[in-house]
Amino acid sequence: MLTFDEVLKIQAEAEALLAGNEHEVDSRRVLELVRDSNCSAYDCEFIALAVRLGTKVVTMDGKMLREFPQYAVPLSKALT
């Protein structure tokens, strides 16, 4: 078990590591992806971001792989 102060310190370290690497996603695009797929808004945020950045989402989520084969690749392929 961690103390509350230890958790706060770990959280601060994690946020410092991520600082400056956050990306905004277009909410309309996310909602369009939700409308046109069977994926959650949470999953579609990753897809929208991948499209915006010109990259792929590496995932083990079967639904994302089926719904967005052009933007999602299985972890097993990413490791080879």
Backbone as a chain_set.jsonl record, in Angstrom:
{"seq": "MLTFDEVLKIQAEAEALLAGNEHEVDSRRVLELVRDSNCSAYDCEFIALAVRLGTKVVTMDGKMLREFPQYAVPLSKALT", "coords": {"N": [[0.84, -1.189, 0.0], [0.426, 2.198, -0.738], [1.167, 5.389, 0.629], [-0.846, 8.358, 0.876], [0.686, 10.647, 0.321], [2.829, 9.475, -1.074], [1.514, 8.576, -3.343], [0.689, 11.027, -4.426], [3.211, 12.088, -5.068], [4.124, 10.254, -7.022], [2.147, 10.667, -8.966], [2.663, 13.342, -9.637], [5.222, 13.067, -10.756], [4.609, 11.479, -12.991], [2.948, 13.241, -14.417], [4.818, 15.251, -14.962], [6.529, 13.896, -16.689], [4.902, 13.635, -18.905], [4.35, 16.219, -19.63], [3.913, 18.706, -22.042], [3.556, 16.918, -24.072], [0.947, 16.486, -24.641], [-2.015, 16.195, -26.616], [-4.554, 17.767, -28.487], [-7.794, 16.748, -29.512], [-10.146, 16.769, -32.185], [-13.356, 17.284, -31.36], [-15.7, 17.038, -32.874], [-14.848, 15.338, -34.943], [-14.293, 13.049, -33.463], [-16.878, 12.385, -32.567], [-18.081, 11.886, -35.035], [-16.697, 9.585, -35.78], [-17.588, 7.88, -33.758], [-20.308, 7.788, -34.401], [-20.166, 6.463, -36.856], [-19.185, 3.976, -36.306], [-18.854, 1.076, -34.143], [-17.555, 1.667, -31.867], [-16.452, 3.06, -28.728], [-16.569, 6.488, -27.545], [-14.255, 7.052, -26.19], [-12.394, 5.2, -27.333], [-12.512, 6.143, -29.949], [-11.362, 8.634, -29.714], [-8.634, 8.037, -29.622], [-8.298, 7.013, -32.196], [-8.963, 9.263, -33.777], [-6.898, 10.965, -33.004], [-4.657, 9.525, -33.92], [-5.121, 9.637, -36.681], [-4.901, 12.391, -37.081], [-2.214, 12.771, -36.384], [-0.991, 11.264, -38.266], [-0.363, 8.563, -37.914], [-0.519, 5.232, -36.501], [-2.736, 3.403, -34.324], [-1.662, 1.262, -31.875], [-2.897, -1.675, -30.691], [-4.695, -4.086, -28.688], [-7.3, -4.358, -28.802], [-9.973, -5.852, -30.101], [-12.335, -4.844, -31.275], [-11.646, -2.229, -32.068], [-9.664, -2.881, -33.911], [-11.156, -4.233, -35.853], [-13.073, -2.293, -36.626], [-11.538, -0.125, -37.462], [-9.422, -0.793, -39.433], [-7.587, 0.501, -41.054], [-6.362, 2.328, -39.459], [-5.657, 1.142, -37.076], [-3.463, -1.196, -35.613], [-2.565, -4.521, -34.755], [-0.991, -5.377, -31.65], [0.76, -7.537, -31.849], [1.745, -7.369, -34.47], [3.092, -4.981, -34.335], [5.237, -5.577, -32.789], [6.907, -7.055, -34.369]], "CA": [[0.0, 0.0, 0.0], [1.123, 3.474, -0.796], [0.55, 6.474, 1.381], [-1.394, 9.411, 0.037], [1.802, 11.492, -0.118], [3.569, 8.727, -2.094], [0.691, 8.599, -4.556], [0.797, 12.377, -4.973], [4.546, 12.232, -5.655], [4.135, 9.453, -8.255], [1.302, 11.362, -9.93], [3.391, 14.536, -10.086], [6.288, 12.596, -11.636], [3.982, 11.054, -14.249], [2.521, 14.442, -15.133], [6.016, 15.931, -15.446], [7.024, 13.147, -17.842], [3.995, 13.842, -20.029], [4.204, 17.65, -19.903], [4.295, 19.121, -23.387], [3.25, 15.86, -25.029], [-0.488, 16.316, -24.744], [-2.557, 16.567, -27.917], [-5.992, 18.015, -28.557], [-8.5, 16.072, -30.599], [-11.33, 17.459, -32.68], [-14.539, 16.608, -30.811], [-16.625, 16.691, -33.963], [-14.309, 14.157, -35.618], [-14.497, 11.921, -32.552], [-18.296, 12.027, -32.61], [-18.336, 11.277, -36.344], [-16.172, 8.224, -35.704], [-18.527, 7.133, -32.911], [-21.53, 7.595, -35.198], [-19.917, 5.572, -37.985], [-18.578, 2.72, -35.853], [-19.404, 0.499, -32.909], [-16.566, 1.923, -30.822], [-16.771, 4.096, -27.743], [-15.941, 7.793, -27.753], [-12.887, 6.923, -25.66], [-11.589, 4.56, -28.377], [-12.48, 6.999, -31.135], [-10.396, 9.708, -29.477], [-7.326, 7.539, -30.035], [-8.298, 6.919, -33.655], [-8.912, 10.635, -34.289], [-5.547, 11.478, -32.777], [-3.761, 8.828, -34.835], [-5.343, 10.208, -38.01], [-4.327, 13.743, -37.06], [-0.753, 12.691, -36.312], [-0.504, 10.458, -39.38], [0.232, 7.344, -37.374], [-1.471, 4.148, -36.224], [-2.963, 3.012, -32.935], [-1.27, -0.118, -31.588], [-3.894, -2.098, -29.713], [-5.152, -5.476, -28.632], [-8.752, -4.23, -28.791], [-10.517, -6.441, -31.309], [-13.335, -3.98, -31.895], [-10.925, -1.155, -32.766], [-8.984, -3.474, -35.061], [-12.183, -4.522, -36.871], [-13.745, -1.077, -37.072], [-10.601, 0.838, -38.04], [-8.214, -1.521, -39.855], [-6.638, 1.405, -41.688], [-5.73, 3.166, -38.438], [-5.289, 0.355, -35.893], [-2.685, -2.396, -35.895], [-2.447, -5.358, -33.541], [0.278, -5.345, -30.927], [1.649, -8.589, -32.351], [2.415, -6.868, -35.679], [3.969, -3.865, -33.959], [6.428, -6.142, -32.149], [7.761, -7.764, -35.332]], "C": [[0.879, 1.243, 0.0], [0.396, 4.487, 0.075], [0.016, 7.507, 0.399], [-0.28, 10.303, -0.505], [2.641, 10.79, -1.191], [2.819, 8.734, -3.424], [0.771, 9.97, -5.221], [2.139, 12.587, -5.672], [4.63, 11.474, -6.981], [3.31, 10.144, -9.331], [2.014, 12.59, -10.483], [4.518, 14.149, -11.041], [5.731, 12.182, -12.998], [3.553, 12.265, -15.066], [3.713, 15.205, -15.694], [6.577, 15.229, -16.682], [6.189, 13.399, -19.093], [3.876, 15.305, -20.453], [4.733, 17.991, -21.293], [4.012, 18.085, -24.451], [1.762, 15.577, -25.142], [-0.939, 16.774, -26.132], [-4.058, 16.755, -27.802], [-6.577, 17.187, -29.69], [-9.746, 16.872, -30.942], [-12.572, 16.684, -32.234], [-15.527, 16.206, -31.884], [-16.151, 15.429, -34.67], [-14.501, 12.917, -34.753], [-15.951, 11.457, -32.62], [-18.695, 11.428, -33.95], [-17.86, 9.825, -36.359], [-17.081, 7.334, -34.851], [-19.789, 6.794, -33.706], [-21.343, 6.498, -36.252], [-19.299, 4.234, -37.593], [-19.34, 2.174, -34.657], [-18.443, 0.695, -31.747], [-17.022, 3.052, -29.903], [-16.089, 5.41, -28.121], [-14.493, 7.759, -27.273], [-11.973, 6.309, -26.723], [-11.444, 5.471, -29.584], [-11.571, 8.209, -30.947], [-9.001, 9.28, -29.913], [-7.228, 7.449, -31.554], [-8.183, 8.313, -34.263], [-7.517, 11.225, -34.128], [-4.541, 10.819, -33.717], [-3.886, 9.397, -36.242], [-4.681, 11.575, -38.086], [-2.809, 13.725, -37.085], [-0.148, 11.867, -37.445], [0.188, 9.187, -38.937], [-0.856, 6.297, -37.158], [-1.612, 3.971, -34.715], [-2.541, 1.548, -32.81], [-2.152, -0.59, -30.449], [-4.119, -3.602, -29.749], [-6.684, -5.51, -28.627], [-9.319, -4.703, -30.126], [-11.512, -5.561, -32.029], [-12.651, -2.844, -32.664], [-10.238, -1.69, -34.017], [-9.97, -3.766, -36.191], [-12.769, -3.248, -37.476], [-12.813, -0.114, -37.816], [-9.308, 0.157, -38.509], [-7.165, -0.624, -40.514], [-5.861, 2.249, -40.686], [-5.253, 2.407, -37.207], [-4.539, -0.893, -36.321], [-2.56, -3.206, -34.609], [-1.046, -5.267, -32.94], [1.248, -6.356, -31.489], [2.386, -8.151, -33.611], [3.403, -5.765, -35.34], [5.273, -4.38, -33.355], [7.362, -6.832, -33.118], [8.51, -6.8, -36.214]], "O": [[1.921, 1.306, 0.653], [-0.824, 4.442, 0.232], [0.393, 7.516, -0.773], [-0.306, 10.674, -1.678], [3.116, 11.442, -2.122], [3.418, 8.879, -4.489], [0.905, 10.064, -6.441], [2.197, 13.192, -6.742], [5.156, 12.003, -7.96], [3.728, 10.203, -10.488], [1.963, 12.843, -11.687], [4.742, 14.837, -12.036], [6.314, 12.5, -14.034], [3.772, 12.307, -16.277], [3.63, 15.751, -16.794], [7.045, 15.885, -17.613], [6.71, 13.378, -20.208], [3.352, 15.593, -21.529], [5.845, 17.617, -21.665], [4.213, 18.356, -25.635], [1.361, 14.544, -25.678], [-0.311, 17.639, -26.743], [-4.744, 16.002, -27.111], [-5.922, 16.957, -30.706], [-10.319, 17.559, -30.096], [-12.804, 15.561, -32.681], [-16.129, 15.135, -31.804], [-16.955, 14.545, -34.967], [-14.838, 11.85, -35.265], [-16.216, 10.259, -32.72], [-19.558, 10.551, -34.001], [-18.54, 8.946, -36.889], [-17.311, 6.172, -35.186], [-20.269, 5.661, -33.682], [-22.251, 5.706, -36.504], [-18.929, 3.445, -38.462], [-20.341, 2.743, -34.223], [-18.509, -0.028, -30.753], [-17.861, 3.877, -30.264], [-15.151, 5.431, -28.917], [-13.615, 8.37, -27.883], [-10.893, 6.838, -26.986], [-10.368, 5.558, -30.175], [-11.061, 8.752, -31.926], [-8.266, 10.069, -30.508], [-6.191, 7.774, -32.132], [-7.383, 8.52, -35.176], [-7.02, 11.909, -35.023], [-3.664, 11.496, -34.253], [-2.882, 9.617, -36.92], [-3.978, 11.876, -39.05], [-2.186, 14.566, -37.733], [1.074, 11.782, -37.568], [1.199, 8.782, -39.511], [-1.991, 6.478, -37.597], [-0.729, 4.34, -33.941], [-3.016, 0.696, -33.561], [-2.165, 0.008, -29.373], [-3.775, -4.283, -30.715], [-7.285, -6.571, -28.466], [-9.164, -4.038, -31.151], [-11.538, -5.529, -33.259], [-13.042, -2.538, -33.791], [-10.23, -1.034, -35.059], [-9.646, -3.565, -37.362], [-12.937, -3.146, -38.691], [-13.254, 0.625, -38.696], [-8.224, 0.494, -38.033], [-5.981, -0.962, -40.527], [-4.823, 2.819, -41.021], [-4.525, 2.96, -36.383], [-4.928, -1.566, -37.275], [-2.462, -2.648, -33.516], [-0.056, -5.1, -33.652], [2.441, -6.072, -31.6], [3.542, -8.525, -33.804], [4.439, -5.633, -35.992], [6.296, -3.696, -33.403], [8.49, -7.169, -32.755], [9.274, -7.222, -37.081]]}, "num_chains": 1, "name": "protein.A"}
